[in-house]
Amino acid sequence: MASMKARILSLAAVATLVAAGCSSGGGQPGEPAASGQSLTMWTFKQSHATALQKAAERFTAQTGISVKVEAVTPDDVFKSKIQSAAQTGDLPDVLEAHAAGEDLELGASGLLADIGGDVNDAWRARFLPSTRNAGVLDQGRIDRAASDSPFKQAKAGSMYAVPFTAGAFGIVYANKEKLQAAGLSPDTPPASWEEFVAALKTSTEKDPRAGGLSLGLKVSQVGYNWIYQPLAHAYLGREKFQGLFAKGTTAGFGSPGGVKTLDLYGQLTPYWMPGATTLGIDEADIAFAQGKSAYNVGGTFTLAFLAQNGMSPDKVLAFPIPPSESGAHKDIVMAPLALTSLGVTSTSENRAAALKWIDYVTSPAGAGVVAKESLDLPATDLGAEAATLMGPELAALQKYFTGAPESTYDAGDTTFFPGGYDQVKPGEVFVRLSPLKELDPARAGRELDAVFGAMWKSAE
């Protein structure tokens, strides 16, 4: 799970590679991909390698083009290998990279080719809307970059990758066996925040040591990001939610609406698992997989991590943070973020074949194979075919990606935060609110307003 956090190559380090043999070679857009060609691909995710190789077998049967997939882990080794290969001219044909960051860095540095002319409208349309432009370098990214950044030499609108996997934070996982033991439904998610808190109360009373909620609160900002923000967005609505963070606002966290959202969050206090503040993100997930809590909060990608740690997906009930029954919205839709992407290296001599492979593995058929094997949701919208292609557990998660725009919570929208936004500082206030109970909601609201006021002042 930790690997889902962006780990971007150093701008300076990558920029030095451009001169190390990264000129374009081989195929051009429009060239046919010949049967009998052989492709190489690198990924930083071991679980993806097995899934991609399974998809590659079907791709080879259809096209005659073979694909060898290699997992290079952990992330720092992956980055080092890219740097070394760029210097020696040994880059693979295709790279899977962290989306909306690492892929853009690699492209601006000359290591990934601009494939914008190859990805037509029909191809783009297959992706979930909020992920479609993750691999496109926009002018804002160029403007914000440091003067010595390779972004300054890149062209706005260049498309260096297409989205491959997608996900959202703020997903609750419940242990079905513990729900049943507590007399709760193992198949029906709570319809509201109030129902969720009541279920937590029931499961904790049934099992005081292992019936509560786990989350890696040692990373202070996760409660603030993954629980509070979607909860507050649903309660207040988008405009008032964003207004909490506004410069010079009188409708911030200390306002009546803001304090109410903090009170809702504080209702979790009695139900955190013992030692919640001492656990990192992975540690909290593992604790849940080991039966030390009844509920766990993570992202859509947490399902794969739980499976890796021995918890079968069919033993888990998953749902987004539910909305308060007294809030502006009665449902929560989670706008997915592109998590990983696929790009063609600028040195590939098999460009047409590489594009054909990426096209296949992001098609519904190919994406379904990878998703079902890896338990990672695709950026490809599988629609009505989702359950058939990737199984009921993942399909149940992807359905929360679509719904009314006004109730859609987009964790990727940071346009309303102050420049130099530091999520750790407000995260620390939330830990002091719950579970530590050092602050009541009103005082927490005043402290949060002071935190964001200082950020806005610093941004000036």
N, C-alpha and C positions, 0 to 999 in steps of 0.2 A: 504494500500500500504506500509506503514511503516513496517508492519510485515514481508515483504519480505527481509528486511535487516537481515543479520545473527545475531542471538542472541544465542550465544553458552554458554552452561553451564560451569561454572567455573571448570577448571581442578581439583583444589583442592577439591572443594565441591563434585564433582561427584566421585572422587577417594575414598572418605570416605565411599561411599555407597557400595563398592564392598564386604566389610565384613558384610554387613547388610542383609544377607539372599538372595544373588543373585546366588546361585548355580543352575545349570540346573535341571529342573524337567520335567516330562511328556514325551511327544512324542519324537521320534527320526526320523531322515530322513528316508523316505521310509515307515513309518507306515501309514496305510490307515486312512483317515479322516472319522470318523463314522457319519452317519446321526443322528440327535438329539443332537449333541454337540452344545455348546453355547460359543461364543467368545465375548470378550470385546475389544474395541478399543478407544484410546484417540487421539484427534487432537487438535491443537492450533488454528484452523481456523473455525469459526462459519459457514461460507458459505460452507465449506467442509462437515460439519457434516450432514446437510440436504441432500446433494448430495450423500454422502456415504451411508446414511440410505436408500435412494431410490435404490441404487445399491445393497444394502444388501437384500432388499426384493426379488429381482430377483435371487440373489445368493442362498438365502434360498429355494426358489421355486425349484431350480435346484438340490440342494445338501442336503437339510434338515438340514443344519448347520445354526443356527441363529447368527446374529451379532448385538451387541448393541454398537452404536457409541456415544461417549460423547465428546462435545467440551469443552475445558478448556481454558478460556481466561481471561485476556490478557497473553502475553508470560511469564511474570515473575510469574504469578500464575501457569501456566502450568509447568514451571521448578520446582517451589516449590512443586507442587503436586507429580511430579516424584520422587523428593528427599524423600518426606515423605513416599510415597508408597514403595520405595525401602527398607526403614528401617523397614516397617511393613509387607513386603511380599505381598502387595496388588497391584502390577503392573498389568496392563491389558495384554492381549495376544499380541496386536499389537499397535505400536506407529507410528504416523506420526510426523516427525521431520524436522527441517531445513536440507537440503541436503548438503553434502560435508563439514560438520562442526559439527553440533550438533549430527547427527547420528553417526559419527565416534567417537566423545567423549563418547557417551553413550555405544557404542560397546567396546571401549578400556577399559572402566570402568567396564565392565561386565554386563551391564544392557540390552544390545541387543545381541542376539545370532549371531554367524557366520553362515550365510546361504549360503555361497559360494558353498558348495557341493549340495545344493538343487536347485540352479538357473542354469539350463543347458544352452547350447549355443543358443538353439532355443528361450528360454525365454529372454536372454540378447539381442538377435538380434531384438526383437520387439521395443526396445527403440531407440530414436534418438541418433546417434553415440556419440555426445559430452556429453551425460548424462550417458552413460552406466556404467561408473566406478565411479560415484559420491559417492557411498556407500562403495567403496573399500579403505582400508587403505594402502597407498603406503609407501615405504621406506623413501622417501623424507620428508613426514609428520613426521615420527618417528625421523628422523635425526634432524629436525628443532625444535622439542619439547624440553621444559625445562627438566632438569634432573629429576625432581620430577613428571613429567607428566605420567599419566597412559599409554600414547602412548609408552613409553619406555618398557613396559611389554607386549605390544601387538605384534601380528605376522603380518608382512607385507604380503599383499595379502588377509587379512581377509575381507570378504564382510558382512557388518552389515546391509545393507538396499538395496532396489532397488529404482530407481527413480520413482516418482509418478507424480509430476507436473513440468513443465518446462517453461521457458520464456526467454525473451531478453529485454534489455533496448533499448532506441533509437527509440521508436515507436511514431509516430505523430498521434494524434487524431484530426479530423476536424468535426465541427458541420455542418451537411449537410444543415440545414435550413439557416445558415449564408452564406454558400457557394452559395446557390441558390439566396439569397437576393443580393449578390455581383456580380451575373452573372457568377459564377464559376461552374464547373461541380461538382455535389454532389457525383458522382460515379466513377470518374477517378482520381487516385492519380497523382500528378505532376511527370513527368518523370525525372526531374533533379533538382538540388539545385536551379538553376537559375529560373526554373518554380515555385518552391516553394516560393522563395523570391518575385517573381512577384505576386503570388497569395496573399501573406501576404500584399503586398503593396495595392492590390485591395481591400481586405477585410477591411483593416485599414482605407483606404480612405472612404469606404462606411459607416463604423461605427467606428469613431476615439476612442470612449471609450471602445468598446467591440468587436472590430474586429481583435485584435492582437493575440499575442502568450503568453500563460501562462506556467510557469515552476517554481518550488519551489526554486528560486535562493537564498533564505535565507540559504539554504544548498548549499554552494558555488560551490561544486564540481559537481553538477548535470549537468550544462551546459557543462562543460569540459568532463564529462564522457559520457553523453547520446546523446549529439549533436556533439561536436567537434571530439571526437575520431572516430566514424564511418565515419564522413565526411572526416576527414584527411586520414583515412585508404583507402577509396575509391579513393581519389585524388592522393595520393602518391604511393599506392600499399603497400603490407605488409612489404617488406624489408625496404623501405625508411621511412615508418611510424614508424616502430620499431627503426629505426636509429635516429629518433628525440630524443629518450630518452637514447641513448648510452653513455657510459662513454667516456669522452674526445672527443666527436664528433665535427666535423666541419660542419656537415649537420644537425644541430639541428633546434630548433624553429626560430633562428635568421638567418638561411640560406634562400636563395630566395624561395625554396620550402616550408619551414616552415612558412615564412612570408605570402606566398600566402594562405596557409590554414587558418591562423589567419585572413587574410582579408576576406575570405569567411565567417567565423564565424561572423565577425564584421558586415556583411551585415544585420544581424538581428536587429541591434541597434534601428532603428526607429519603430520597430513593436512589441516590448514587451508590454504587457498589463500594465496599470498604477499600480505602486506598486509591480512590479514583484519581486524586491529584498527583500520585506518584508514578502513574503509568504513561508511557508514550503511546503513540497511535497504534503501532503494531502490537504492543504489549496488551492494550485494551482489547483489541480484536482477538488476540490469542486467548485472553481470559474468557471472553464470551464463547469462543469455540470449545473451551475446556469446561463449560458449564458453570462458570463462576458468576455469571450474571444472566438475567432473563432477557434483557434488552441491550442493544449496542447501537451506536450511531456512527456512521461512516459515509461512504460514497457508494455509487453503483458498483464500482470496481472492488469493493470490500468483499463481495460475494466470492470472487475468485480466491482471495486471500484466505477466507474462512474455509473454503474447500481444500486449499493446500494444507491447512492445519487440522484436517480431519473432520470437518463439519459438512455433511452432505447438504446440498442446496435444498433438497426437498424437506429438510427438517427446519427450514427457516421461513418465517413470514416477513416479507419486506414491504415497506411503505414509506412515503415521504413524511417529514415532520408535519403532523396534522394541524389544520387551522383552528383557531379559537371559534367557538360557536357564536361569540358576540362580536366577531371581527367583520371587516369589510368584505372579505372573500371567504366562501365556505369550502373552497377546495384549493389545493396547491398544485401548480404545474411547474416543473423544474426545467428550465431551459438548459439543454445539455451543453457542456463544454467539449471541444475537441481535445482529446488527451494525447493521442499519438497520430502521426501522419506518415505518409509514404512519398518519397521523392526519388527521382532518377539522378544519379550522379552525373556531373558534367563530363567525366572521363569515360563513361560507359560507351563501349563500341556496339552495344546492342540496344540502342535507345527505343526502337520500335517494339522490340520484344519486351523490354522492360515496361513500357507503357501498356502493352497488352496484358501483362501480368498484373499490373496495378489496377487496370480496368476490371479484370476478372475478380480480383480479391476484394474489390469494393462494390461488386455487383451483388444483388440480393443472394444469389446462390453461393458465391465465394465468401461473402461476409458472414452468411449464416453458418457455413462450415467452421470458420475461425471462431465465431462467437460461441457456438455450441461446445467446441473443444476447449476453449480458453476461459469461458465464463466471463469474458469482457464484452460489453455492449458495443456494437458497431456504430460508426457515424452514419452508415447507410440506413435509411428509414425502411424497415422491412414491412411496415404496414400490417395488413391482414395476414400476411405470411409469417409473421414473427414467431408465433408459437410452433408452427411446423418446422421452420428453418433452424431455430436456435433453442427451442425448449420452453416450457411454460414459465420457469422461474425468471429467466431473462426477459421474456415477453411481458411478464407482469411488471417489470421495472420500466421497460421502454414505453409502456402505455402512459406513464406519468410525464413523458416528454411533450405531449400534445394536449392542447386545451385552449381556453379563452386567453387571449393576449393580456388582458388587464389583470388576470390573476397569476400570470407567469412570473416566477422569480428567477432572475438571471444573475447568478453569482459572478459572471464575467463582466458585468457592467460596473465599472469603477469610475465612471465619468463624474459622479457627484461627490467623490472624496477629495480632500485637499491634496495638493501636490506634496510628494514626500510622505504619503500616507503610510503609517506604521500600525499594522493590525495587532501587534503584540501589546501595545499600551492599553487599548480598550479591552483586549482579551484578559489582561491581568485584573481589570476592574470586575469583569464577569466572574472570574474564579473567586474573588473576594465576596461577591454577592452570593454565589452558589457554586460549590457546596460549603464554602468556609463560613458564611453568615457573618462576615465582618462588616458588611454594609446592608442597609435596608434599601428597597427600590428607590426611594426619594434621594437618599444620599448618593447612591450609585449613579443616578441620573445627573446630579450636580457634578460629580467627578468626571463623568463621560463628557459632559458639555465643556468642562475645563480642558480635558484632553484634546478634544477636537478644536476648541478655540485656540489652543497653543499650536496645533498643527497648521491651522489657517494662517496664523500670524507668522509662523516660520516659513510658510510657502511664499509669503510676500517678499 
